[in-house]
Amino acid sequence: MAKFAFVVPPFEGHVNPTLSIGKELLKRGNEVVWIGVDQQLETVLPPGGKFLFIAHNYDDQFLKEFKKERTQITIQGLESLKSLYEDILTPLNQYMLDGILLYLSEFRPDVLIYDHQLYAGAVAAVKLNIPYAASVTAQTSIKSFNPMPKLSEWDDEQVVGFQQRNGISGSGRLDESASILLVYTSKLFFGSGDELPPNYQFVGPVIKDRPTNYDFDWERFESRKHRKCILVSIGTIFDNEEMQSFFNKVIEALKDENLTVIMISDPELFKEIPNNFIIQKRIPQLQLIPYMELVVCHGGQNTVSETLLQGIPLIILPIAFDQSQVANNVVLCNAGIRLKFKRFKSDELKKSVHEILSNDTYRENALKLQASFKEAGGVDRAASLLENLVSRKADDTIEIRT
């Protein structure tokens, strides 16, 4: 039996992959803990998993606002990256470092797996001489920012600066020395780009056994699913005027169409809901996606992966951060259409919906990506790669799958 520790930020999209991998590691007889600042994490851990809480001096409302701030930054380019680091990542990493060091000293895992944007985990692992791996949920963390190389350079400067301020000498990022970087997509979707070192392992989406308790009117859906179904999944955290405008344009575009539209939002925000719409704050998304012909979303890595894993095309309207790169990848693979979140018109969305539903090319390419995701190995392969780190010698190499 080996011991594994996940270090995670308080962001659901970054935590979810670790829950799937951790569950598999536990099933194989290992001991697994999660280290974080969001106490709600304890309620979603797989059976047998343990949560090590880094206490803080702010309440749950502050944490909610912190999460909300991260998702509501809509500036682009370098300013978006600066805001992400200065307002969110650097303060969070600095705050968590001492707690991570404390728990790792007590638990002494065989392998530490840290979220790629929670680089305090790598610093702690090096200080304590613990083998470490990275969990990469944001492709832009490793993908070239061309044609804007300054973004990549500035990103590196922030991470290396944090390392140096916390006692790690040198000018290289610690993740470059990680035994494995688990990248939750396929090489086909990631794109060719620059050749990456062999410790970058593309394992595909790690979506497995993630049940939800959200209520859903399945009876009403069954009565309407004879029509083609579309999911609109932008998320409920964007409750502001911009999001209200977005939802209104979706309704205007699709209210008279022979489609069933499931939209994630607060139904109380709308004076009238068209008969072909089902609007809820929360839905069992993983269970519903297989019934869809098309998913409209903002380009979050999890929703895009969940959709393509079912071979379903997308319309993406990126808002900020890595969503633009994810949207670009979808378009380059010809598995969907990209629209401008702030500037799209209802007629433009309607036209794009009809284009995808009437053109089999998008579905065919989505199915190619689905096949590449499955070939990457998913949860089982990710867990095996981590277990191999425990048993191999320091100078052994990882078996690479191409």
C-alpha positions as semicolon CSV with decimal commas, in nm:
position;residue;x (nm);y (nm);z (nm)
1;M;0,000;0,000;0,000
2;A;0,130;0,342;-0,098
3;K;0,042;0,687;0,033
4;F;-0,071;0,968;-0,197
5;A;-0,153;1,330;-0,118
6;F;-0,345;1,568;-0,348
7;V;-0,295;1,942;-0,294
8;V;-0,591;2,127;-0,444
9;P;-0,724;2,484;-0,476
10;P;-1,085;2,572;-0,383
11;F;-1,205;2,544;-0,743
12;E;-1,438;2,262;-0,844
13;G;-1,300;2,219;-1,195
14;H;-0,950;2,164;-1,055
15;V;-1,067;1,929;-0,779
16;N;-1,290;1,697;-0,984
17;P;-1,012;1,510;-1,170
18;T;-0,837;1,437;-0,841
19;L;-1,156;1,283;-0,700
20;S;-1,174;1,037;-0,989
21;I;-0,806;0,943;-0,970
22;G;-0,812;0,930;-0,590
23;K;-1,109;0,697;-0,593
24;E;-0,923;0,458;-0,823
25;L;-0,611;0,471;-0,604
26;L;-0,823;0,393;-0,297
27;K;-0,990;0,103;-0,477
28;R;-0,643;-0,040;-0,541
29;G;-0,571;-0,042;-0,166
30;N;-0,372;0,281;-0,132
31;E;-0,405;0,555;0,129
32;V;-0,513;0,891;-0,013
33;V;-0,553;1,236;0,142
34;W;-0,653;1,574;0,005
35;I;-0,505;1,901;0,138
36;G;-0,702;2,223;0,085
37;V;-0,879;2,529;0,223
38;D;-1,239;2,454;0,120
39;Q;-1,408;2,253;0,392
40;Q;-1,687;2,152;0,152
41;L;-1,437;1,922;-0,017
42;E;-1,475;1,676;0,270
43;T;-1,838;1,614;0,167
44;V;-1,748;1,494;-0,184
45;L;-1,443;1,276;-0,118
46;P;-1,465;0,911;-0,224
47;P;-1,511;0,656;0,058
48;G;-1,185;0,607;0,245
49;G;-1,038;0,942;0,141
50;K;-0,927;1,185;0,411
51;F;-0,935;1,565;0,409
52;L;-0,663;1,773;0,574
53;F;-0,803;2,122;0,620
54;I;-0,578;2,427;0,615
55;A;-0,753;2,656;0,863
56;H;-0,802;3,018;0,765
57;N;-0,936;3,337;0,918
58;Y;-1,214;3,400;0,667
59;D;-1,567;3,260;0,653
60;D;-1,748;3,057;0,389
61;Q;-1,893;3,371;0,231
62;F;-1,542;3,507;0,170
63;L;-1,446;3,181;0,002
64;K;-1,753;3,203;-0,222
65;E;-1,660;3,557;-0,320
66;F;-1,302;3,444;-0,384
67;K;-1,423;3,175;-0,622
68;K;-1,662;3,419;-0,786
69;E;-1,386;3,675;-0,839
70;R;-1,176;3,414;-1,018
71;T;-1,450;3,339;-1,269
72;Q;-1,577;3,691;-1,326
73;I;-1,256;3,846;-1,458
74;T;-1,341;3,914;-1,822
75;I;-1,040;4,118;-1,931
76;Q;-0,823;3,955;-2,191
77;G;-0,459;3,882;-2,275
78;L;-0,182;3,991;-2,042
79;E;-0,418;4,188;-1,817
80;S;-0,627;3,876;-1,759
81;L;-0,316;3,677;-1,669
82;K;-0,191;3,951;-1,436
83;S;-0,522;3,966;-1,256
84;L;-0,530;3,587;-1,222
85;Y;-0,187;3,580;-1,053
86;E;-0,195;3,904;-0,853
87;D;-0,550;3,875;-0,721
88;I;-0,589;3,499;-0,691
89;L;-0,304;3,255;-0,749
90;T;-0,010;3,423;-0,573
91;P;-0,206;3,513;-0,255
92;L;-0,362;3,165;-0,244
93;N;-0,029;2,986;-0,292
94;Q;0,146;3,197;-0,028
95;Y;-0,136;3,146;0,218
96;M;-0,147;2,768;0,174
97;L;0,228;2,695;0,176
98;D;0,278;2,664;0,552
99;G;-0,024;2,437;0,590
100;I;0,092;2,217;0,304
101;L;0,436;2,184;0,460
102;L;0,284;2,093;0,796
103;Y;0,055;1,821;0,666
104;L;0,315;1,673;0,435
105;S;0,562;1,654;0,722
106;E;0,306;1,459;0,925
107;F;0,160;1,237;0,651
108;R;0,481;1,178;0,450
109;P;0,323;1,059;0,126
110;D;0,510;0,845;-0,122
111;V;0,394;1,082;-0,395
112;L;0,249;1,434;-0,381
113;I;0,014;1,539;-0,663
114;Y;-0,037;1,914;-0,675
115;D;-0,262;2,125;-0,893
116;H;-0,049;2,290;-1,159
117;Q;-0,167;2,636;-1,054
118;L;-0,110;2,558;-0,686
119;Y;0,267;2,556;-0,727
120;A;0,317;2,591;-0,351
121;G;0,274;2,212;-0,358
122;A;0,587;2,170;-0,569
123;V;0,781;2,404;-0,341
124;A;0,675;2,202;-0,036
125;A;0,763;1,872;-0,205
126;V;1,114;1,990;-0,292
127;K;1,171;2,126;0,059
128;L;1,068;1,792;0,210
129;N;1,230;1,573;-0,059
130;I;0,900;1,409;-0,160
131;P;0,848;1,285;-0,519
132;Y;0,585;1,499;-0,687
133;A;0,354;1,503;-0,987
134;A;0,138;1,781;-1,132
135;S;-0,233;1,776;-1,210
136;V;-0,284;1,997;-1,518
137;T;-0,640;2,118;-1,572
138;A;-0,557;2,437;-1,765
139;Q;-0,395;2,376;-2,103
140;T;-0,262;2,730;-2,124
141;S;-0,039;2,649;-1,828
142;I;0,176;2,440;-2,060
143;K;0,077;2,537;-2,414
144;S;0,272;2,803;-2,599
145;F;0,101;3,140;-2,593
146;N;0,207;3,218;-2,951
147;P;0,156;3,462;-3,113
148;M;0,189;3,632;-2,772
149;P;0,508;3,483;-2,622
150;K;0,523;3,760;-2,361
151;L;0,229;3,596;-2,185
152;S;0,425;3,274;-2,145
153;E;0,733;3,460;-2,025
154;W;0,535;3,661;-1,770
155;D;0,363;3,345;-1,647
156;D;0,701;3,179;-1,589
157;E;0,830;3,486;-1,404
158;Q;0,543;3,472;-1,153
159;V;0,594;3,105;-1,070
160;V;0,974;3,127;-1,048
161;G;0,948;3,445;-0,841
162;F;0,724;3,264;-0,592
163;Q;0,972;2,977;-0,573
164;Q;1,265;3,210;-0,508
165;R;1,080;3,407;-0,240
166;N;1,017;3,078;-0,062
167;G;1,369;2,942;-0,057
168;I;1,401;2,761;-0,392
169;S;1,705;2,881;-0,584
170;G;1,742;2,872;-0,959
171;S;1,550;3,019;-1,251
172;G;1,361;2,713;-1,370
173;R;1,004;2,616;-1,289
174;L;0,980;2,320;-1,054
175;D;0,709;2,160;-1,262
176;E;0,971;2,098;-1,528
177;S;1,128;1,854;-1,280
178;A;0,803;1,685;-1,181
179;S;0,809;1,310;-1,228
180;I;0,481;1,331;-1,420
181;L;0,254;1,607;-1,540
182;L;-0,092;1,456;-1,584
183;V;-0,258;1,646;-1,870
184;Y;-0,632;1,574;-1,888
185;T;-0,674;1,573;-2,264
186;S;-0,533;1,393;-2,568
187;K;-0,243;1,491;-2,791
188;L;-0,490;1,528;-3,079
189;F;-0,696;1,788;-2,895
190;F;-0,396;1,962;-2,742
191;G;-0,245;2,013;-3,085
192;S;0,105;1,959;-3,215
193;G;0,284;2,276;-3,101
194;D;0,627;2,233;-2,952
195;E;0,740;1,883;-2,861
196;L;0,696;1,833;-2,488
197;P;0,930;1,633;-2,259
198;P;0,831;1,273;-2,179
199;N;0,712;1,356;-1,827
200;Y;0,409;1,528;-1,985
201;Q;0,155;1,247;-1,995
202;F;-0,171;1,295;-2,189
203;V;-0,418;1,072;-2,006
204;G;-0,740;1,217;-2,146
205;P;-1,035;1,328;-1,934
206;V;-1,052;1,152;-1,598
207;I;-1,428;1,135;-1,561
208;K;-1,544;0,829;-1,376
209;D;-1,803;0,744;-1,111
210;R;-1,889;1,103;-1,023
211;P;-2,253;1,087;-0,910
212;T;-2,461;1,397;-0,841
213;N;-2,762;1,454;-0,621
214;Y;-2,919;1,731;-0,829
215;D;-3,292;1,697;-0,884
216;F;-3,403;1,698;-1,246
217;D;-3,744;1,668;-1,411
218;W;-3,663;1,354;-1,607
219;E;-4,031;1,292;-1,683
220;R;-4,062;1,630;-1,856
221;F;-3,737;1,573;-2,040
222;E;-3,849;1,228;-2,160
223;S;-4,161;1,387;-2,309
224;R;-3,948;1,631;-2,507
225;K;-3,638;1,436;-2,608
226;H;-3,795;1,317;-2,934
227;R;-3,668;1,651;-3,064
228;K;-3,298;1,726;-3,098
229;C;-3,161;1,837;-2,761
230;I;-2,916;2,116;-2,683
231;L;-2,744;2,192;-2,353
232;V;-2,645;2,549;-2,264
233;S;-2,389;2,525;-1,985
234;I;-2,226;2,854;-1,894
235;G;-2,248;2,805;-1,517
236;T;-2,452;2,967;-1,245
237;I;-2,174;3,169;-1,081
238;F;-2,195;3,443;-1,345
239;D;-2,511;3,605;-1,204
240;N;-2,473;3,953;-1,345
241;E;-2,615;4,174;-1,617
242;E;-2,381;4,036;-1,882
243;M;-2,494;3,682;-1,816
244;Q;-2,859;3,788;-1,815
245;S;-2,807;3,941;-2,159
246;F;-2,644;3,619;-2,277
247;F;-2,933;3,400;-2,160
248;N;-3,191;3,633;-2,313
249;K;-3,016;3,610;-2,650
250;V;-3,012;3,231;-2,627
251;I;-3,386;3,229;-2,561
252;E;-3,449;3,470;-2,847
253;A;-3,246;3,253;-3,083
254;L;-3,399;2,916;-2,997
255;K;-3,747;2,973;-2,851
256;D;-3,933;2,892;-3,175
257;E;-3,707;2,611;-3,291
258;N;-3,804;2,245;-3,303
259;L;-3,548;2,172;-3,033
260;T;-3,539;2,092;-2,663
261;V;-3,303;2,333;-2,488
262;I;-3,171;2,264;-2,138
263;M;-3,017;2,578;-1,990
264;I;-2,832;2,610;-1,660
265;S;-2,952;2,929;-1,492
266;D;-3,195;3,052;-1,230
267;P;-3,547;3,015;-1,375
268;E;-3,667;3,299;-1,154
269;L;-3,461;3,543;-1,362
270;F;-3,697;3,502;-1,656
271;K;-4,045;3,649;-1,687
272;E;-4,145;3,379;-1,933
273;I;-3,982;3,048;-2,020
274;P;-4,052;2,908;-2,368
275;N;-4,215;2,567;-2,377
276;N;-3,913;2,407;-2,544
277;F;-3,678;2,523;-2,265
278;I;-3,594;2,349;-1,938
279;I;-3,409;2,591;-1,707
280;Q;-3,253;2,485;-1,375
281;K;-2,979;2,616;-1,145
282;R;-2,815;2,275;-1,124
283;I;-2,847;1,968;-1,344
284;P;-2,691;1,618;-1,354
285;Q;-2,472;1,728;-1,644
286;L;-2,275;1,405;-1,691
287;Q;-2,597;1,206;-1,710
288;L;-2,760;1,448;-1,957
289;I;-2,480;1,512;-2,206
290;P;-2,514;1,173;-2,383
291;Y;-2,866;1,275;-2,491
292;M;-2,747;1,599;-2,652
293;E;-2,684;1,676;-3,019
294;L;-2,492;1,992;-2,931
295;V;-2,352;2,171;-2,625
296;V;-2,321;2,550;-2,601
297;C;-2,068;2,656;-2,338
298;H;-1,796;2,906;-2,241
299;G;-1,505;2,673;-2,303
300;G;-1,440;2,540;-1,955
301;Q;-1,204;2,243;-1,986
302;N;-1,431;2,010;-1,788
303;T;-1,750;2,075;-1,985
304;V;-1,566;2,058;-2,318
305;S;-1,399;1,730;-2,219
306;E;-1,726;1,581;-2,092
307;T;-1,892;1,677;-2,421
308;L;-1,621;1,550;-2,656
309;L;-1,591;1,230;-2,453
310;Q;-1,943;1,159;-2,582
311;G;-1,853;1,256;-2,939
312;I;-2,075;1,565;-2,934
313;P;-1,985;1,895;-3,109
314;L;-1,985;2,237;-2,942
315;I;-2,051;2,606;-2,982
316;I;-1,808;2,793;-2,756
317;L;-1,825;3,153;-2,637
318;P;-1,508;3,199;-2,427
319;I;-1,512;3,453;-2,144
320;A;-1,162;3,457;-1,989
321;F;-0,845;3,270;-1,894
322;D;-0,780;2,938;-2,074
323;Q;-1,127;2,927;-2,233
324;S;-1,006;3,106;-2,545
325;Q;-0,735;2,843;-2,603
326;V;-0,981;2,560;-2,547
327;A;-1,217;2,721;-2,799
328;N;-0,933;2,752;-3,049
329;N;-0,854;2,382;-3,012
330;V;-1,217;2,288;-3,078
331;V;-1,223;2,501;-3,393
332;L;-0,886;2,373;-3,516
333;C;-1,018;2,018;-3,477
334;N;-1,335;2,126;-3,663
335;A;-1,549;1,988;-3,382
336;G;-1,740;2,310;-3,322
337;I;-1,788;2,682;-3,378
338;R;-1,656;2,977;-3,179
339;L;-1,862;3,292;-3,117
340;K;-1,781;3,611;-2,928
341;F;-1,940;3,609;-2,585
342;K;-2,004;3,983;-2,562
343;R;-2,083;4,051;-2,927
344;F;-2,277;3,759;-3,068
345;K;-2,631;3,819;-3,190
346;S;-2,929;3,586;-3,156
347;D;-2,945;3,525;-3,531
348;E;-2,576;3,436;-3,531
349;L;-2,629;3,173;-3,262
350;K;-2,932;3,032;-3,443
351;K;-2,733;3,007;-3,766
352;S;-2,446;2,831;-3,587
353;V;-2,684;2,582;-3,424
354;H;-2,835;2,493;-3,761
355;E;-2,490;2,469;-3,920
356;I;-2,373;2,211;-3,668
357;L;-2,697;2,012;-3,661
358;S;-2,710;1,991;-4,041
359;N;-2,340;1,927;-4,108
360;D;-2,214;1,583;-4,011
361;T;-1,851;1,698;-4,028
362;Y;-1,865;1,846;-3,678
363;R;-2,000;1,525;-3,527
364;E;-1,747;1,313;-3,718
365;N;-1,458;1,518;-3,584
366;A;-1,601;1,513;-3,232
367;L;-1,607;1,133;-3,259
368;K;-1,240;1,135;-3,360
369;L;-1,159;1,332;-3,046
370;Q;-1,373;1,092;-2,843
371;A;-1,162;0,804;-2,972
372;S;-0,839;0,988;-2,887
373;F;-0,965;1,055;-2,534
374;K;-1,045;0,689;-2,475
375;E;-0,713;0,578;-2,619
376;A;-0,530;0,809;-2,375
377;G;-0,633;0,579;-2,089
378;G;-0,825;0,806;-1,851
379;V;-0,853;0,731;-1,481
380;D;-0,700;0,384;-1,491
381;R;-0,387;0,497;-1,670
382;A;-0,345;0,807;-1,452
383;A;-0,363;0,593;-1,138
384;S;-0,116;0,341;-1,280
385;L;0,134;0,615;-1,370
386;L;0,121;0,743;-1,012
387;E;0,161;0,396;-0,864
388;N;0,461;0,336;-1,091
389;L;0,633;0,635;-0,931
390;V;0,629;0,457;-0,597
391;S;0,785;0,134;-0,717
392;R;1,040;0,250;-0,972
393;K;1,397;0,350;-0,893
394;A;1,494;0,715;-0,907
395;D;1,670;0,674;-1,241
396;D;1,399;0,467;-1,404
397;T;1,206;0,618;-1,692
398;I;0,831;0,629;-1,731
399;E;0,683;0,402;-1,992
400;I;0,553;0,642;-2,255
401;R;0,249;0,567;-2,467
402;T;0,224;0,733;-2,804
